[in-house]
């Protein structure tokens, strides 16, 4: 029960941070939003923005499996990567990150048996943007 309560508290904190990032983007404070995303990636998920960009897709999926994240953590990671992609000026970086978001959705569906209308809609939108 304590583990579940701890996870719930962590997810609430990540949700709060994600909402802050989205607010900062709307307020044209992209640099601060990028700082918050990078801080979250490095401190919660143990990966830098550059590592995330450079990591091949299959290695990325393997790393997620090795870390044994809970479904909620993967869902939040997908949301942060999606925001990071939106903050990127480089088209290749954006596409790379969106491909990772799709791979997280696939992992959630296939291995965690979690499927949501939000993921389906976002996956379709990203797949169209990627030309898949």
NORMODA-V962502 format. One record per helix or strand of 2 or more residues. SS is the DSSP state (H for helix, E for strand). FROM is the first residue (numbers start at 1). LEN is the number of residues. If there is no record, write none. Layout:
SS;FROM;LEN  SS;FROM;LEN
This chain:
H;2;25  H;30;15  H;49;6  H;57;11  H;71;17  H;91;20  H;117;14
